[in-house]
Amino acid sequence: MTSWLVDMTSDPRRFPVVQHRHANGTLRAERDRTPEVVAHLGEPRVERWAYQCACGDVFVWERRAA
């Protein structure tokens, strides 16, 4: 069984610390440096940041522009 641990700070401009919990321990996931950006007319811009664990699993975190 695996699960993702996301530590959000109170500052919305900062990236969360993401860890991937495995049966035999927890590994820190590394964030890709370039987001996927989605912007539609009339809707706020959305950034999708990918975090990858050393095991190969990927977690996607979204940040919406105000």
ZAKOLPA-675180 format. One record per residue (C-alpha): residue in one letter; residue number from 1; x, y, z. Coordinates in nm, 4 decimals. Each point is the difference from the previous one (the first is absolute). Layout:
# ZAKOLPA-675180
- r;k;px;py;pz
- A;NUM;X;Y;Z
...
END
This chain:
# ZAKOLPA-675180
- r;k;px;py;pz
- M;1;0.0000;0.0000;0.0000
- T;2;0.1322;0.3455;-0.0930
- S;3;-0.1254;0.3500;0.0678
- W;4;0.1046;0.3573;-0.0681
- L;5;0.0773;0.2395;0.2865
- V;6;-0.0364;0.3679;-0.0956
- D;7;0.1260;0.2630;0.2462
- M;8;-0.1578;0.3344;-0.0913
- T;9;0.1344;0.3172;0.1574
- S;10;-0.2174;0.2992;0.0846
- D;11;0.1606;0.2011;-0.2834
- P;12;-0.1855;-0.0814;-0.3270
- R;13;0.3007;0.1146;-0.2094
- R;14;0.2186;-0.2836;0.1338
- F;15;0.0073;-0.3502;-0.1383
- P;16;-0.1078;-0.2862;0.2247
- V;17;0.2412;-0.2671;0.1206
- V;18;-0.1207;-0.3317;-0.1425
- Q;19;0.0988;-0.3405;0.1331
- H;20;-0.0973;-0.3457;-0.1205
- R;21;-0.0659;-0.2494;0.2791
- H;22;0.0807;-0.3648;-0.0717
- A;23;-0.0372;-0.3097;0.2170
- N;24;0.3750;0.0099;0.0737
- G;25;0.0501;0.3786;0.0418
- T;26;-0.0669;0.3502;-0.1332
- L;27;0.1762;0.1633;-0.2954
- R;28;0.0002;0.3688;-0.0905
- A;29;-0.1381;0.0726;-0.3469
- E;30;0.1842;0.2448;-0.2263
- R;31;-0.1925;0.2745;-0.1838
- D;32;0.0395;0.0487;-0.3744
- R;33;0.1307;0.3488;-0.0789
- T;34;-0.2558;0.0796;-0.2712
- P;35;-0.3762;-0.0119;0.0561
- E;36;-0.2727;-0.0840;-0.2455
- V;37;-0.2014;0.3228;-0.0346
- V;38;-0.3680;0.0008;-0.0893
- A;39;-0.1775;0.3276;-0.0740
- H;40;-0.3488;0.0366;-0.1468
- L;41;-0.1752;0.3251;-0.0829
- G;42;-0.1933;0.1242;0.2993
- E;43;0.1496;-0.2556;0.2397
- P;44;0.2986;0.0322;0.2339
- R;45;0.3353;-0.1379;-0.1089
- V;46;0.0865;-0.3449;0.1419
- E;47;0.3555;-0.1291;0.0475
- R;48;0.0485;-0.3758;0.0339
- W;49;0.3253;-0.0977;0.1703
- A;50;0.1191;-0.3611;-0.0102
- Y;51;0.1859;-0.1551;0.2938
- Q;52;0.1787;-0.3291;-0.0691
- C;53;0.1036;-0.2570;0.2577
- A;54;0.3154;-0.2080;-0.0468
- C;55;-0.2277;-0.3035;-0.0462
- G;56;-0.1451;0.1605;-0.3143
- D;57;-0.3452;0.1004;0.1280
- V;58;-0.1137;0.3552;-0.0797
- F;59;-0.2126;0.2411;0.2067
- V;60;-0.1585;0.3033;-0.1732
- W;61;-0.0637;0.3176;0.2001
- E;62;-0.2071;0.2878;-0.1396
- R;63;0.0393;0.3694;0.0764
- R;64;-0.2665;0.2425;-0.1169
- A;65;0.0884;0.3621;-0.0738
- A;66;-0.2126;0.2581;0.1741
END
